Each structure stands twice: as C-alpha cells, then as structure tokens.
C-alpha cells in the first residue's frame, strides 16, 4: 500500500515493519528491517544482570506512558485550592500521568514533620511534564511557610533550561499571588531567584541576602533556580547564604548533572549542610532536628548505575518510571507515544537536500536540526540561507551566542518565522520548543542517551512528530546496534532522487556561494593574522631598542 503525504495524517509517517515490502511514506520508501535480532534475557529481579542493582531500582512504581491518561486537577485531592486556581489561570486543567503520580507521593512524604521525607528518582519520556511534577509540590510546600528562607534549590545543567524553568515558575507564582486567599494562611508572595551568570556575582548576591545594620544577614529568596557552577560560586563567595532551612534539592536532567559535577558543587553543598550537633544531653536530643533535606532526581535517561547514584546518598528512595516494563534498563526511556522514528542512508552531499525537502516537499514548517559541533551547525545554516528560498528560513543557535540574541532566535522559531533551526546537543536537554514538526539528527548521535534527548524535542505533550537520523553507509550498522541494545525500534526510509532533483541547481549555486564566503573569510583571517604579527614584531623591536638605551645610560 502507498500513502501520499497530502492524504496521510501526521501520525501516518510510522508504518509497522510487517506492512508492505515497499511502502511509500511522504516521498520516502520504507525499507523492511531484515537484520537479525538477538533475544535478550530480561533483567528481572532474579537475573544476573540485575543482581548488583539495589532493591528500590528493581521495584519501581510504574507510570502510565500514555499522555491520553491525563487526570483532571480537581481529582488530585492533595493539591491546595490556591495551586489549583493558579493552574487554571495558566490554562492547565489536567495533569499528565507523571505529574498525577509524582505530586501526591512527594506531598505525602512531607505529611509528618518529625520524620525525614523519602527521596525520589523519576525517569520519564521527554515532553511528559517533569517540570510541573516538581514545581507543584515545591510551591505548595513553600506557600505554607510564614517567613522567607532558602528552602528549595533547583539545579539544571545549562543556562537556557534554567531560564525556561524560571519562566514557568514565574507564571505560576504570578497566578498564585493573585488567587491565594488569606484564610488559607498562605504567604502572598514566594520569592524566586535565577542564578545562571546572566548578571554579575555581586548583583545576584544582593538578590539572595541583605546585610542588616546589626551585621546579620536577611534571606531574600525562598526558591533558587540555578546551574551547578553558579551555585558553587555562591556557596563559596556569598557569606550570608544559609542552608539551615533547606528542605528540597531538585536536580533536573540528573544524568548530565552527575556526569559533569562542575566544581564539586554537590560535595560543597553537603559539607555546608553538615551542621554541628550540640553536646549530647536529654535537652539537646529533644530539641535537635535532623536536616530534613529531600532530594528529587529527574531525567528522561536516568542512569541505572548505582555507583553514580550513590553520590547523592538517597534516603529511602522511590523510583518512578514511565517505561513499559519495570525490569528494563533504566537508561532506556519510553519514547513519546506519537513519535515516529526513522533513519535515512545518504551521502554527505545529500544531507542538506534532505533538510530542504522536509520543508519544501513535505511541508514541515518547524524542523529542528542537530549537529555534533557548532562549526557544522553554522555551516549548514549558512548553506540553507544561501539556497535563497523565502519558504526555507534558517538560523543556527549555540551557547556562544549572547543570551538576548539566542532568545530572539528561539522566539522566531517558536512563532513560525523560522522553518529550520540548527543547533548542537546543548539544546537537546529539556528545552520545550512548541510544535516542532520534525527533528533531524544531521550527524550521527554519539550515544543512545544523546539520541533520546534529540528525538524528544518533538512529539511533546501528546502532539505528533517525527525524528530522522541521517547516516552514511558505514554508520548504519553501529547505529542499528546502538538502538537495538537500548530496545528502540527505528525504521529505514529511502529518499527518491526524483524528489530532490528540482532543488539541485539552486543547491549547487548555494554551495558555490558558501565556498566563496569561506575563502573570503580565510583571506580576511590571514590578513588579520599578518597585521597582528607585524604589530607584535614592531613592539618587540621597540622594546629591545628601549632596553639598549637604558644600558647606554
């Protein structure tokens, strides 16, 4: 059977391998998978592969992987009325399964103030709503506090993701301050601060604490959203910053935060949390309280390595996972339900044509393209720009761009003014870009973890989407093995040469313009280098002459 892209629904990009031998999907030929698959023994409780894993990792709480199983907020009894009103005013009427499961469990762990709440690890697909899953319980607990004190820290791996979570938090806080009633005993304003290096360390410090006339420090923030390195800077250089009342530590994209461990931020935080206990006596025993710090780890690809998780010293942890089977490797996250995954075997020169065909031939209005380096991203964006078609607008974004310019480019892509956005993997972590039609892995992902986070930028929040990985012939076998080891099913499609033939003349012109631009840039760089060398040599001769004059005197 053949399906035209005009007749097919968005979810019709994916056909089962058991269908016709040469099914055609949107101008691509779907290639049946003839590779042999080894049967892997399940990693059950009694299997050798899971013997080293602790009990809490072998017995997770399963979360429904379908976003269709959303729950109305009125049926979540543990949510306070101000929180529900804030959600309604921001347009949220239902909670996704990961939110409806985790929020009651986290709030229930704080039911008794004299016991330490258990820690949580959440492994759920990208786009499943993990941000609200930790913001809602954090804000409800903070709203019940009468005084200002740093009680919650949210750590995210990159600045852009931290800024995105901060914006979500500010929207909720604005709605919460408008709808909270005095009869509930809630404070009207929860103070949230963002620490990502956007401002100087001194300015951020003034947002955290204030020096009083008597020499004491007054806390100014209840909630801090930060990156690991910036948090370490403030822990080392902010004298009035107190963690005495810290109750929640939330680590989003925990696998990446664990891998980087910038400036040993967690070890530093733990050392500051270790408060000296008073001398043992009946009075001190009755009045001393343990530091009731709760840790929440969240990621789409949460590691199953106990040694890495051991760094966080989790207390009586509970694992929540949205994988279909509880005994699967935790590094394999459940794919979004409406995500269609494909790979295409192409020559390097055909890859830009494929991206152009997605927009012009298949009508994909928002294509997010991932490369393995910033240089490759900017080169691809320049090439597509030189293609000079008003329907194909393209920009590249990277961490080196100034924050205002990066935000402006992302805003243009979100509003549909850009049809193609090219970026590196720093953007693949948690960023919520609305209505991404297709993700293109322009360069082969280095690991399954990288692939999961790239593909997760589309098909978010129940929407349909497609992920295409562009491979050279020598890369296909390695890619198949990598995904097969992770339990992912990605089908091969072929691009008909006739579909891109009409673009080839303009594509060749764009290539020539790109080569001319590169030559001009290299010539300018060479001239600049010569001028710099000339200035350096002149300066050296002048310094040598001055020294000889001093010797003569």
C-alpha positions in Angstrom: 0.0 0.0 0.0 1.1 3.6 -0.7 0.3 6.7 1.2 0.6 10.2 -0.1 1.9 12.8 2.4 -1.1 15.0 1.5 -3.6 12.2 2.4 -1.8 11.0 5.4 -2.4 12.2 8.9 0.6 13.4 11.0 0.8 10.1 12.7 0.8 8.2 9.4 4.6 8.7 9.0 5.1 5.5 11.0 4.2 2.1 9.5 4.8 -1.2 11.1 7.6 -3.4 9.6 5.1 -6.1 9.0 3.4 -4.0 6.3 4.1 -4.0 2.6 7.7 -4.5 1.4 8.0 -1.2 -0.4 5.5 1.1 1.4 5.9 4.8 0.5 5.6 7.4 3.1 5.7 11.1 2.1 8.1 10.5 -0.8 10.2 8.1 1.2 10.4 4.4 0.6 10.0 2.4 3.9 12.7 -0.3 3.9 11.7 -3.5 5.8 14.1 -4.4 8.6 16.0 -7.6 7.7 18.6 -7.5 10.5 18.7 -10.4 12.9 17.7 -9.5 16.4 19.3 -11.3 19.3 16.9 -12.2 22.1 18.0 -10.6 25.3 17.3 -12.1 28.6 15.0 -9.9 30.7 16.7 -8.1 33.6 14.3 -9.3 36.2 14.7 -9.4 39.9 16.4 -12.8 39.9 18.5 -12.3 36.8 22.2 -11.9 37.0 22.1 -8.6 35.1 20.2 -7.0 38.0 21.9 -8.6 40.9 24.1 -5.6 41.6 21.1 -3.2 41.5 19.6 -2.2 44.8 16.1 -3.2 45.7 14.5 0.2 45.1 15.8 0.2 41.5 14.4 -3.3 40.8 10.9 -2.4 42.1 9.9 0.9 40.6 6.5 2.5 40.6 5.2 2.3 37.0 3.7 5.4 35.4 1.3 5.2 32.5 3.3 6.1 29.4 0.2 7.4 27.5 -0.5 11.2 27.7 -4.1 10.3 27.0 -4.4 9.1 30.6 -4.3 12.7 31.9 -6.1 13.4 35.2 -8.3 16.5 36.0 -6.7 18.7 38.6 -9.9 18.6 40.7 -9.4 14.9 41.3 -5.9 15.4 42.9 -7.0 15.9 46.5 -3.6 16.8 47.8 -3.3 20.0 45.7 -4.4 23.1 47.6 -7.1 25.3 46.2 -4.6 28.2 45.5 -2.4 25.9 43.5 -5.4 24.6 41.5 -6.6 28.2 40.8 -3.1 29.1 39.7 -3.1 26.1 37.3 -6.5 27.0 35.9 -5.4 30.6 35.3 -2.4 29.5 33.3 -4.6 27.2 31.2 -3.8 23.9 32.9 -7.0 21.8 33.5 -5.4 18.3 33.7 -2.1 16.7 34.9 -0.1 14.3 32.8 0.5 10.8 34.2 4.0 11.6 35.5 2.6 14.7 37.3 -0.5 12.9 38.7 1.6 10.1 40.1 4.6 12.0 41.5 2.9 15.1 43.0 0.8 13.2 45.5 3.7 10.9 46.5 6.1 13.9 47.1 3.5 15.8 49.1 2.6 12.7 51.1 6.2 12.3 52.1 6.0 15.6 53.9 2.9 14.7 55.9 4.8 14.2 59.2 7.2 16.9 60.1 9.2 14.8 62.6 10.3 12.2 60.0 12.7 12.7 57.1 10.8 12.6 53.8 12.0 9.9 51.3 13.9 10.8 48.2 12.6 10.3 44.6 14.1 9.4 41.2 11.8 10.0 38.2 12.6 8.5 34.8 10.0 9.6 32.2 10.0 10.4 28.5 10.9 13.9 27.3 7.9 16.1 27.0 5.9 14.2 29.6 5.7 17.2 32.0 8.5 16.6 34.5 8.9 20.4 35.2 5.4 20.7 36.8 6.0 17.4 38.5 8.5 19.0 40.8 7.4 22.7 40.7 3.9 22.0 42.0 4.9 20.2 45.3 7.7 22.6 45.8 5.5 25.7 45.5 2.7 24.2 47.7 5.2 23.4 50.5 6.7 26.9 50.2 3.3 28.6 50.2 2.7 27.2 53.7 5.8 28.8 55.2 5.4 32.1 57.0 8.9 33.5 56.8 11.4 34.0 54.0 14.3 31.5 53.9 16.0 29.4 51.3 14.1 26.2 51.4 14.3 24.8 47.8 17.1 24.7 45.2 16.5 23.5 41.6 19.7 22.6 39.7 19.7 22.3 35.9 22.7 21.5 33.7 22.5 24.5 31.3 21.6 28.2 31.4 18.8 28.0 28.7 17.0 25.2 30.5 17.2 27.0 33.9 15.8 30.2 32.3 13.0 28.2 30.8 12.0 26.6 34.2 12.3 30.1 35.8 9.8 31.5 33.3 7.3 28.6 34.1 7.8 29.2 37.8 7.2 33.0 37.5 3.9 32.4 35.6 2.7 30.1 38.4 3.9 32.5 41.1 2.1 35.4 39.5 -1.1 33.4 39.3 -0.6 32.1 42.8 -0.2 35.5 44.3 -3.4 36.7 42.6 -5.5 33.8 43.7 -4.2 32.9 47.2 -6.6 33.7 50.0 -5.6 34.9 53.4 -7.9 32.4 55.0 -5.5 29.6 53.9 -2.7 31.1 55.9 -0.5 31.3 52.8 2.0 34.0 52.1 1.0 36.0 49.0 4.5 36.1 47.5 7.0 33.3 47.1 10.4 34.8 46.2 12.2 33.0 43.4 15.7 33.9 42.1 17.6 32.8 39.0 21.4 32.2 39.2 22.9 31.4 35.8 25.6 34.1 35.4 23.4 36.4 33.4 24.2 39.1 35.9 27.4 39.7 37.9 28.0 37.6 41.0 27.6 40.7 43.2 24.2 41.6 41.8 23.0 38.0 42.2 24.3 38.1 45.8 22.2 41.1 46.6 19.1 39.2 45.3 19.9 36.4 47.8 20.8 38.1 51.1 20.8 41.6 52.6 23.3 42.8 55.2 21.4 44.4 58.1 22.7 47.2 60.3 23.4 44.8 63.2 25.7 42.8 61.0 23.3 39.9 60.4 22.1 38.7 57.1 18.4 38.6 56.0 17.4 36.0 53.4 15.6 37.3 50.3 14.8 34.1 48.4 12.6 31.0 49.1 13.5 29.2 45.9 16.6 29.3 43.8 16.9 28.0 40.2 20.5 27.7 39.1 23.2 25.9 37.2 25.8 23.7 39.1 28.8 26.0 38.5 26.9 29.2 39.5 25.6 27.5 42.6 29.1 26.6 43.6 30.3 30.2 43.1 27.6 31.5 45.5 28.2 28.7 48.1 31.9 29.8 48.2 31.5 33.6 47.9 28.2 34.5 49.5 28.9 34.9 53.2 25.3 35.3 54.3 23.9 32.4 52.3 22.4 29.9 54.8 21.3 26.4 54.1 19.9 25.8 57.6 16.3 25.6 56.4 16.9 23.9 53.0 14.2 21.3 52.6 14.3 20.3 48.9 17.1 19.8 46.4 15.7 19.1 42.9 18.1 18.0 40.1 16.6 18.1 36.6 18.4 16.3 33.8 20.2 14.5 36.7 22.3 12.2 34.4 24.0 15.1 32.8 24.5 17.0 36.1 26.0 13.8 37.6 28.4 13.3 34.6 29.8 16.9 34.8 29.9 17.5 38.5 31.1 21.1 38.0 33.3 22.4 40.8 32.1 19.5 43.0 29.0 21.6 43.8 27.2 18.7 45.5 30.1 17.9 47.8 30.4 21.5 48.7 26.6 21.8 49.4 26.7 18.6 51.6 29.6 20.0 53.6 27.6 23.1 54.3 24.6 21.1 55.3 26.5 19.1 57.9 25.6 21.2 60.9 27.5 20.6 64.1 25.3 18.8 66.7 25.2 20.0 70.3 26.8 18.1 73.1 24.7 15.0 73.9 22.1 15.6 76.6 18.4 15.0 77.1 17.7 18.6 76.3 19.7 18.7 73.1 18.3 15.3 72.0 14.7 16.6 72.5 15.2 19.9 70.7 17.6 18.9 67.9 16.2 18.0 64.5 18.0 16.2 61.7 18.4 18.2 58.4 15.2 17.0 56.6 16.5 17.5 53.1 14.6 15.8 50.4 16.2 15.1 47.0 14.4 14.7 43.7 16.3 13.4 40.6 14.6 13.7 37.2 15.7 12.7 33.7 14.5 11.0 30.5 17.6 8.8 30.7 18.2 8.3 34.3 21.3 6.1 34.8 20.9 2.6 36.3 24.5 2.7 37.7 24.3 2.5 41.5 27.8 4.0 41.9 26.7 7.2 40.2 23.5 7.5 42.2 25.4 6.7 45.4 27.0 10.2 45.2 23.7 11.7 46.1 23.2 9.5 49.2 19.5 9.0 48.6 17.3 8.3 51.7 14.8 5.5 51.3 14.4 6.3 47.6 11.4 5.5 45.4 11.8 5.1 41.7 9.0 6.3 39.4 9.5 5.2 35.8 7.3 5.5 32.7 9.0 2.6 30.9 6.7 -0.1 29.7 8.3 -2.9 31.7 9.7 -2.3 35.2 12.7 -4.6 34.6 14.1 -2.8 31.6 17.4 -0.9 31.7 16.7 2.5 33.2 18.9 4.1 30.6 16.2 3.4 28.0 13.4 5.9 28.4 10.0 5.4 27.0 9.5 7.2 23.7 6.7 9.6 23.4 3.6 7.8 22.2 3.1 9.7 18.9 6.8 9.8 17.9 7.7 8.2 14.6 11.4 7.3 14.3 13.3 6.8 11.0 16.9 6.7 9.7 17.9 7.6 6.1 21.1 6.4 4.4 22.6 9.3 2.4 25.9 10.7 1.1 27.2 13.7 3.0 26.4 15.9 0.0 22.7 14.8 0.1 22.1 15.7 3.7 21.3 19.4 3.2 19.0 18.5 0.3 17.1 16.2 2.7 16.5 19.1 5.2 15.3 21.3 2.4 13.0 18.6 1.1 11.4 18.3 4.6 10.3 21.9 4.4 9.5 22.3 0.7 8.5 18.8 -0.3 6.8 17.5 2.9 5.6 20.8 4.3 7.3 20.5 7.7 7.1 24.1 8.9 9.3 23.7 12.0 12.4 21.5 11.7 14.9 21.2 14.5 18.3 20.0 13.2 21.1 18.7 15.4 24.8 18.6 14.6 27.8 17.4 16.5 29.6 20.7 16.5 29.0 24.5 16.5 31.0 24.9 13.3 28.9 22.3 11.5 25.7 24.0 12.7 26.7 27.4 11.4 28.0 26.0 8.1 24.7 24.2 7.5 22.7 27.3 8.4 24.7 29.4 6.0 24.3 26.9 3.2 20.5 26.8 3.7 20.4 30.6 3.8 22.3 30.8 0.5 19.7 28.5 -1.0 17.6 31.7 -1.1 14.1 30.4 -0.9 11.7 32.5 1.2 9.9 29.4 2.4 13.1 28.0 3.9 14.4 30.3 6.6 17.2 29.1 8.8 19.3 30.2 11.7 21.9 28.5 13.9 22.0 28.8 17.7 24.7 27.8 20.1 25.8 28.5 23.7 28.4 31.1 22.4 25.7 33.4 21.2 24.7 36.3 23.5 21.6 35.4 25.6 19.4 38.1 24.1 20.2 37.0 20.5 19.7 33.4 21.4 16.4 34.1 22.9 15.4 36.2 19.9 16.2 33.3 17.5 14.3 30.8 19.7 11.3 33.1 19.8 11.3 33.4 16.0 11.4 29.6 15.6 8.6 29.2 18.1 6.3 31.7 16.3 7.0 30.1 12.9 9.1 32.9 11.4 12.0 30.3 11.1 11.4 27.0 9.4 14.7 25.4 10.3 16.7 25.8 13.5 20.2 24.3 13.6 21.9 23.7 16.9 24.3 21.5 18.9 23.4 19.0 21.6 23.3 21.6 24.4 19.8 22.4 23.1 18.7 18.8 23.4 18.3 18.9 27.1 14.8 19.6 28.3 14.2 22.7 26.1 10.5 23.0 25.3 10.1 24.4 21.8 6.4 24.3 21.0 5.1 22.5 17.9 8.4 21.1 16.5 7.2 19.1 13.4 10.4 17.1 12.9 13.8 16.5 14.4 16.8 15.8 12.2 19.9 14.2 13.6 22.1 15.6 10.8 25.2 14.0 12.4 25.1 10.5 13.9 24.4 10.8 17.7 27.4 9.6 19.7 25.3 7.6 22.2 21.8 6.3 22.8 21.4 8.9 25.6 22.1 11.7 23.1 19.7 10.2 20.6 16.9 10.0 23.2 17.2 13.7 24.1 17.4 14.8 20.5 14.3 12.9 19.4 12.5 14.1 22.5 12.3 17.7 21.2 9.3 16.7 19.0 6.1 14.8 19.8 5.9 16.6 23.2 2.8 16.9 25.3 0.8 14.4 23.2 1.5 16.0 19.8 2.6 14.0 16.8 6.2 14.3 15.5 8.9 12.5 13.5 12.6 12.0 14.1 15.0 11.4 11.2 18.7 10.3 11.6 20.9 10.9 8.6 23.6 8.3 8.2 26.4 7.4 5.9 26.6 3.8 4.8 29.4 3.0 7.1 27.5 4.3 10.1 24.3 2.3 9.7 25.5 -0.9 11.4 26.8 0.9 14.5 23.6 2.9 14.8 21.4 -0.1 14.5 23.3 -2.0 17.2 23.3 1.0 19.5 19.5 1.4 19.3 18.8 -2.3 19.4 20.8 -2.6 22.6 18.5 0.1 24.0 15.3 -1.5 22.8 14.5 1.2 20.4 12.8 0.5 17.0 13.9 2.9 14.2 12.9 2.1 10.7 14.8 2.9 7.5 13.3 5.1 4.8 14.8 5.9 1.4 14.7 9.3 -0.4 13.8 9.1 -4.1 16.3 11.0 -6.2 13.4 12.4 -8.2 12.1 14.2 -5.2 15.2 16.4 -4.8 16.2 16.8 -8.5 14.3 20.1 -8.8 16.4 21.6 -6.0 19.9 20.5 -7.3 20.6 23.6 -9.5 19.9 26.1 -6.7 21.7 23.8 -4.2 24.8 23.9 -6.3 24.6 27.7 -6.5 24.3 27.8 -2.7 27.4 25.6 -2.4 29.4 27.9 -4.6 28.3 30.9 -2.6 29.3 29.2 0.6 32.7 28.3 -0.7 33.3 31.9 -1.8 32.2 33.1 1.6 34.6 30.7 3.3 37.5 31.7 1.1 36.8 35.4 1.8 36.7 34.6 5.5 40.0 32.7 5.4 41.7 35.6 3.4 40.4 38.2 5.9 41.6 36.0 8.8 45.0 35.6 7.2 45.4 39.4 6.7 44.4 40.0 10.3 46.9 37.4 11.4 49.7 39.2 9.4 48.7 42.6 10.8 48.9 41.1 14.3 52.3 39.5 13.7 53.5 42.8 12.3 52.4 44.8 15.3 53.9 42.2 17.6 57.3 42.3 15.9 57.3 46.1 15.9 56.5 46.1 19.6 59.4 43.7 20.2 61.9 45.8 18.3 60.7 48.9 20.1 61.1 47.2 23.5 64.6 45.9 22.5 65.6 49.5 21.4 64.4 50.9 24.7 66.4 48.4 26.7 69.6 49.2 24.8 69.1 52.9 25.5 68.8 52.1 29.2 72.0 50.1 29.1 73.8 53.0 27.4 72.6 55.5 30.1 
